[in-house]
Amino acid sequence: MKKHLFKNEQSFEIDESSLESRMDFIKDSMGNTEDLFMLPISYRDRKGTIFYLSTIADSEKIQEGILFPLIKYQDFDLNDIPFTAENNSRVTLKEAVNALLQGKSIFIVDCWDDIFSFNTAKDLSRSPIEPDNEKTVRGSHLGYVENLTTNIGYIRRGIGSRHLHIRYFQNGKYTNTLTAMVYIDRIANPNLVEKLVNRFQTITTDMAFSPGYLEELIEDSPLSPFPHILYTERPDRTIAHLMEGRIALLTEGSSDAIILPVSFFSFFQSPDDYNSRIITGSVFRLLRVVSFFLALLLPGLYIAIIGFHFEIIPSDILVVVKNSVDNIPYPPLIEAMIMAFTIELIREAGIRLPTPIGQTIGIVGGLIIGDAIISAGLVSNIMVIVVAMTTISSFTIASYELSNTVRILTFPIMVLAASFGFVGIIFSLMFIIGHLCKLESLGTPYFSPVAPFDVQGMKDAIVRFPIWLLKFRPRDLLVKNRRRLYRPRRWEENEE
């Protein structure tokens, strides 16, 4: 039977029972690429061919899982041969071409309508290690790898429930990147799930091979400096957010999972908060929140005090400050800009260079350049202290994306502080808070539980309450089942 395929791109008229016709179709579809191997083999006196891409298919799996059973069981019906490789005989010719691109092997026999597809993809993933960006003292030290199936397996192992649902999407006209959407059906809000599915189905792009591409295509306000999506490389952190009713997205070839919807306070939470005692976890989370405001406002406060409000400096320190800034040829704003720009250069160089050289750059920048710029009289000692405290504070923020936001917002705040003093800082804070109240993450309030205010949600926002008091999931997610704990610490009733 003759049939037309791929009418939208190029029309091929083929005989679906002819081996030569189907071979020509596959070669034309693959563009005659040189890593397409065609292994001829006979079965019951009929000619057959095994197709595979040598760059992503495992030759040992092909030999042991396909060739040996075909040779050994020549008398068996093809559907009854015990292939050791996972196979599927119900694929169309167009599906067979897509299967080749996933590392699978295709077996076609002359005058047979069935096309066999075997899973012979190479294992290109690395062994799991603890993520460098999310170190923890206690708890799991397992991190994601670049294999989607392995990453979903980590989540399955942590959530042994039949209500854990996985939905797959392919994005990118040329990359055909496989993305998995993971959520718990009995907890997650079905409206949020469908909203995310609709956004995925409207994506039309040539490539989408990393979560960063997907983030820009599905987030609510891509021009906002604040991140709307939480990145994580830790399965335990993903599992915790899934149990809250959120949705996780994992992409083939990436070791990052993205969590949404999230709130502003989600970026201050760390697994160590829940693996430590109550007071310890709360104090260190509060320290991160304070560090956020220090990194955001400290340079602006210094500029405003030196330029407008020096009278608030205690008299004992006033002489020290005056002697430090008297001989500086630049105003405080230019002085702060020079130091902030220098710190950003050192930080970026340390990230891009190999690790041993990156550490050397940090030492050279922190000691030699810092001492030289002070000795030259270009920057005051106090400004160096202020910028150093700002940089250290930005490092304590648990999210790299939110840390980048602080680095960006520091510059306009310094300009407003140099122009209007404390009034400029207050105005910038009002603008930031108003912007946070307006933002949404997948249609849910971004600044929850502060706006709208939720008493239950505040128990796990700025500080962490005891686990037995965290009985309800966040209100803003509108989950199916809000209750998390039913009768915690029930043993106290028995001991009484």
C-alpha positions in Angstrom: 0.0 0.0 0.0 1.4 3.4 -1.0 1.1 6.4 1.4 2.1 10.0 1.6 4.0 11.1 4.7 5.3 14.4 6.1 3.0 16.5 3.9 3.9 19.7 5.8 7.6 19.6 5.0 8.2 17.2 2.1 5.9 14.7 0.5 7.1 11.1 0.3 5.1 8.4 -1.5 6.3 5.0 -0.2 5.2 1.4 -0.3 4.8 0.4 3.3 5.6 -3.2 2.6 8.7 -2.7 0.6 12.0 -2.7 2.5 13.9 -0.6 -0.1 11.1 2.1 -0.1 11.2 2.4 3.7 15.0 2.5 3.7 15.0 5.4 1.3 12.4 7.2 3.4 14.4 6.8 6.5 17.6 7.9 4.8 15.9 10.9 3.3 14.3 11.9 6.6 17.6 11.7 8.4 19.3 13.8 5.7 21.7 11.0 4.8 23.6 11.7 8.0 26.8 9.6 8.3 26.1 8.3 11.8 23.0 6.4 10.6 24.0 2.8 10.4 22.1 0.1 8.5 22.8 -3.4 9.6 21.4 -6.0 7.1 20.1 -9.3 8.6 18.0 -12.1 7.2 15.0 -13.6 9.0 13.2 -16.6 7.6 14.7 -16.1 4.2 13.5 -12.5 4.2 15.7 -9.5 4.0 15.7 -7.2 7.0 17.6 -4.2 8.2 18.4 -2.8 11.6 18.7 1.0 11.7 20.4 3.0 14.5 22.4 6.1 15.1 25.8 5.1 16.3 26.4 8.3 18.3 23.5 7.7 20.7 22.7 4.0 20.4 24.6 1.3 22.3 26.2 -1.3 20.0 26.4 -3.9 22.8 22.7 -3.6 23.5 22.0 -4.0 19.8 24.2 -7.1 19.6 23.0 -8.8 22.7 19.4 -7.6 22.8 18.5 -7.9 19.0 21.0 -9.7 16.9 21.6 -12.8 19.2 17.8 -13.5 19.7 17.2 -13.1 16.0 19.9 -15.6 15.1 19.0 -18.0 17.9 15.3 -18.1 17.4 14.9 -18.2 13.6 12.1 -20.7 13.9 10.0 -18.4 16.2 7.5 -16.0 15.1 8.9 -12.5 15.2 6.4 -11.4 17.9 7.3 -14.4 20.1 11.1 -13.9 20.1 12.3 -13.2 23.7 14.3 -10.0 22.9 16.3 -8.8 25.9 15.9 -5.2 24.7 12.6 -3.4 25.4 10.7 -3.4 22.2 7.5 -2.1 20.6 6.2 -3.5 17.3 3.3 -1.0 16.9 5.2 2.0 15.6 4.5 3.8 12.3 7.2 4.8 9.9 7.1 8.4 11.1 7.3 7.3 14.7 10.3 5.1 13.8 12.2 8.2 12.6 11.5 10.0 15.9 12.6 6.8 17.8 16.0 6.8 16.0 16.6 10.4 17.3 16.0 9.1 20.9 18.8 6.5 20.5 16.4 3.6 19.7 17.0 0.9 17.0 14.5 0.1 14.3 14.1 -3.4 12.7 12.2 -3.6 9.4 11.6 -6.8 7.4 10.7 -6.9 3.7 7.0 -7.5 3.0 6.2 -7.1 6.7 3.9 -4.3 7.8 5.1 -4.3 11.4 8.0 -2.1 12.4 9.9 -3.0 15.5 11.5 -0.3 17.8 14.0 -1.4 20.4 15.3 0.7 23.3 19.1 0.7 22.8 20.0 4.2 23.9 23.4 4.8 25.4 23.6 5.7 29.1 25.2 9.1 28.8 24.5 10.3 32.4 27.0 10.8 35.1 26.9 9.3 38.6 24.8 11.4 41.1 26.7 13.7 43.4 25.8 16.5 45.8 25.0 19.7 44.0 27.7 22.4 44.3 25.0 25.2 44.5 22.9 23.7 47.2 25.1 22.3 49.9 23.5 21.1 53.1 24.9 19.9 56.5 22.3 17.3 57.2 19.9 15.3 55.1 20.2 13.8 51.7 23.3 14.6 49.6 21.8 13.2 46.4 21.6 15.5 43.3 20.0 15.3 39.9 21.9 14.1 36.8 21.3 14.8 33.1 19.1 11.8 32.5 15.4 12.5 32.7 14.4 8.9 33.6 16.9 8.7 36.4 15.7 12.0 37.9 12.1 11.0 37.8 13.2 7.7 39.5 14.7 9.7 42.4 11.3 11.4 42.9 9.4 8.1 42.6 11.6 6.6 45.2 10.9 9.5 47.6 7.1 9.5 46.9 5.9 6.0 46.8 2.3 6.9 45.9 0.1 6.0 43.0 -1.1 9.6 43.0 2.2 10.9 41.7 1.5 11.8 38.0 3.9 12.3 35.2 3.0 14.1 31.9 5.5 14.3 29.0 5.9 17.1 26.5 8.2 17.5 23.5 9.3 21.1 22.8 11.5 22.5 20.1 11.0 21.9 16.4 14.6 20.7 15.9 15.7 19.7 19.4 12.5 17.7 20.3 13.5 18.1 24.0 11.5 15.8 26.3 10.1 17.6 29.4 8.3 15.9 32.3 5.7 17.7 34.4 5.4 16.0 37.8 2.7 16.6 40.4 0.6 14.8 43.0 -2.9 14.4 41.7 -4.6 14.3 45.1 -2.9 17.5 46.3 -2.1 19.8 43.3 -4.7 22.3 42.1 -6.1 20.9 38.8 -6.7 24.4 37.4 -2.9 25.2 37.9 -2.1 21.9 36.2 -4.3 22.6 33.2 -3.0 26.2 33.0 0.6 24.9 32.7 -0.4 22.3 30.2 -2.1 25.0 28.0 1.1 27.1 28.2 3.2 24.1 27.1 0.9 23.3 24.2 1.3 26.9 22.8 5.1 26.8 22.8 6.4 27.0 19.3 10.2 27.4 19.1 13.2 25.8 17.3 14.9 24.7 20.5 14.0 24.3 24.2 16.9 22.2 25.5 17.2 23.8 29.0 14.9 25.0 31.8 16.0 28.5 31.1 14.3 28.5 27.7 11.1 27.1 29.2 11.1 29.7 32.1 10.9 32.6 29.7 8.1 31.0 27.7 5.8 30.1 30.6 6.4 32.7 33.4 3.9 35.4 34.1 6.2 38.5 34.1 9.4 37.8 32.2 10.6 41.5 32.5 10.4 41.5 36.3 13.8 41.3 38.0 12.4 38.9 40.6 12.5 35.2 39.7 9.1 33.5 39.4 10.4 30.0 39.2 12.6 28.1 41.8 15.5 26.1 40.5 16.8 23.1 42.4 19.2 20.3 41.8 18.0 18.3 44.9 15.4 15.6 44.7 14.5 16.0 48.4 13.8 19.7 47.9 11.6 18.8 44.8 9.7 16.2 46.9 9.0 18.7 49.6 7.5 21.2 47.2 5.4 18.5 45.5 4.0 17.6 48.9 3.0 21.3 49.2 0.9 21.1 46.0 3.4 22.6 43.6 4.4 21.3 40.2 7.9 20.3 39.1 9.3 20.4 35.6 12.3 18.3 34.6 14.1 18.4 31.2 16.1 15.8 29.4 19.8 16.8 29.4 19.5 19.1 32.4 20.3 18.5 36.1 17.9 21.2 37.2 14.3 20.9 38.2 12.1 24.0 38.2 9.3 24.4 40.8 6.2 26.6 40.3 4.2 28.3 41.4 6.4 29.7 44.2 6.3 32.7 46.5 8.9 35.3 47.4 9.7 33.5 50.7 10.3 30.1 49.0 13.7 31.4 47.9 14.8 31.7 51.6 13.9 28.2 52.5 16.6 25.5 52.7 16.5 21.8 53.5 18.7 22.5 56.5 15.8 24.5 58.0 13.8 21.3 58.5 16.8 19.0 59.3 17.8 21.3 62.2 16.1 22.0 65.5 13.2 24.5 65.6 15.1 27.5 67.0 18.3 26.8 64.9 16.3 26.6 61.6 14.3 29.7 62.4 17.3 31.8 63.3 19.3 30.9 60.2 16.3 31.6 57.9 15.7 34.9 59.6 19.4 35.6 59.0 18.9 35.0 55.3 16.0 37.5 55.2 18.1 40.1 57.0 21.0 39.5 54.7 18.7 40.1 51.7 17.9 43.6 53.0 21.5 44.3 54.0 22.7 43.3 50.5 20.0 45.4 48.9 20.2 48.6 51.1 23.6 48.8 52.7 25.5 50.7 49.9 22.5 53.1 49.5 22.4 53.7 53.2 26.1 54.6 53.3 25.7 57.0 50.3 22.6 58.7 51.9 24.4 59.1 55.3 27.6 60.5 53.9 25.8 62.8 51.4 22.7 63.9 53.3 22.4 62.7 56.9 25.8 62.7 58.4 24.3 64.1 61.7 23.0 60.6 62.6 26.6 59.3 62.8 27.7 59.0 66.5 30.3 61.7 67.5 32.9 59.1 68.4 32.8 57.7 64.9 32.3 60.9 63.0 36.0 61.9 63.1 37.0 58.4 61.7 34.5 58.7 58.9 35.5 62.2 58.1 39.2 61.3 57.9 38.4 58.4 55.7 36.4 60.3 53.0 38.1 63.7 53.1 40.8 62.8 50.6 38.6 60.8 48.2 38.3 62.7 44.9 34.9 61.2 44.0 31.5 61.6 45.5 30.1 58.6 47.4 28.0 57.4 44.5 31.0 57.2 42.1 33.0 55.6 44.9 30.4 53.0 45.5 29.9 52.3 41.8 33.6 51.7 41.3 33.7 49.2 44.1 30.5 47.4 43.2 31.6 47.2 39.6 35.0 45.8 40.6 33.4 43.2 42.9 31.1 42.1 40.1 34.1 41.7 37.7 35.9 39.6 40.3 32.8 37.4 40.9 32.1 36.9 37.3 35.7 36.1 36.5 35.8 33.6 39.4 32.7 31.8 38.0 33.9 31.6 34.4 37.5 30.5 35.1 38.5 26.9 36.1 38.2 26.3 39.8 41.9 26.6 40.9 42.3 29.8 38.9 39.0 31.2 40.1 40.1 30.9 43.7 43.3 32.7 42.8 41.3 35.5 41.2 39.3 35.9 44.4 42.5 36.2 46.5 44.1 38.6 44.1 41.0 40.7 43.8 40.3 40.8 47.6 43.8 41.5 48.8 46.0 43.0 46.2 43.5 45.1 44.3 41.6 46.2 47.4 44.8 47.3 49.2 46.1 49.1 46.1 42.9 51.0 45.5 42.8 52.2 49.1 46.5 53.2 49.1 45.9 55.1 45.9 43.2 57.1 47.6 40.5 56.2 45.1 38.2 54.5 47.6 37.8 54.9 51.4 38.3 52.2 53.9 34.7 52.4 55.1 33.4 51.9 51.5 35.5 48.7 51.2 33.9 47.4 54.4 30.4 48.3 53.2 30.9 46.6 49.8 32.4 43.5 51.5 29.5 43.2 53.9 27.1 43.6 50.9 28.8 40.9 49.0 28.9 38.5 51.9 25.2 39.1 52.6 24.3 38.3 49.0 26.1 35.0 49.4 23.9 33.9 52.2 20.7 34.0 50.1 19.7 30.4 49.4 18.7 31.1 45.8 21.3 32.0 43.1 18.5 33.7 41.0 17.4 35.9 43.9 21.0 36.8 44.7 21.4 38.0 41.1 18.2 40.2 41.6 19.8 41.8 44.6 23.0 42.6 42.7 21.0 44.3 40.0 18.6 46.3 42.2 21.5 47.7 44.3 22.6 50.0 41.5 19.3 52.0 41.1 18.9 52.2 44.9 22.3 53.8 45.1 21.4 56.3 42.5 18.2 57.2 44.3 20.0 57.5 47.6 22.6 59.8 46.1 19.8 62.0 44.7 17.3 62.1 47.5 18.9 60.5 50.6 16.7 58.5 52.9 13.7 59.6 50.9 15.0 57.9 47.8 15.6 54.7 49.7 12.1 54.7 51.1 10.7 55.4 47.7 12.6 52.5 46.2 11.4 50.2 48.9 7.8 51.3 48.3 8.2 50.6 44.6 9.8 47.1 45.2 7.1 46.1 47.8 4.3 47.3 45.4 5.9 45.4 42.6 6.1 42.2 44.7 2.4 42.6 45.7 1.5 42.9 42.0 3.5 39.9 40.8 2.0 36.4 40.2 3.5 33.0 39.7 1.3 30.9 37.5 -1.6 33.0 38.5 -1.0 32.7 42.3 0.1 35.7 44.6 3.8 36.0 44.6 4.1 37.9 47.9 1.9 35.4 49.8 1.4 35.0 52.8 2.1 38.7 53.4 -0.1 39.9 50.6 -2.8 38.6 50.8 -2.1 38.0 54.5 -2.4 34.4 55.7 -1.8 33.6 59.4 -1.2 29.9 58.7 1.2 30.7 55.9 3.3 33.0 58.1 4.2 30.0 60.2 6.7 28.9 57.5 7.7 32.2 55.9 10.2 34.4 57.7 10.7 31.9 60.5 9.9 28.2 60.8 7.3 27.1 63.4 7.5 23.5 64.8 6.5 20.9 62.3 3.5 19.8 64.4 2.1 23.3 64.0 2.4 23.3 60.2 -0.9 21.5 59.8 -2.0 23.2 56.5 -0.6 23.7 53.1 -0.3 27.2 51.6 -3.7 28.8 51.1 -2.7 30.6 47.8 -2.1 27.3 45.9 -5.8 26.3 46.4 -4.8 22.7 46.7 -7.4 19.8 46.8 -6.3 18.8 50.3 -5.0 21.6 52.5 -4.5 19.5 55.7 -0.9 18.2 56.0 -1.0 16.8 59.5 -4.0 15.2 61.2 -3.0 14.3 64.8 0.7 15.1 65.3 2.4 14.1 68.6 -0.4 11.7 69.4 2.0 9.8 71.7 1.6 12.6 74.3 -2.1 11.6 74.7 -1.1 8.0 75.5 1.6 9.0 78.0 -0.8 11.2 79.9 
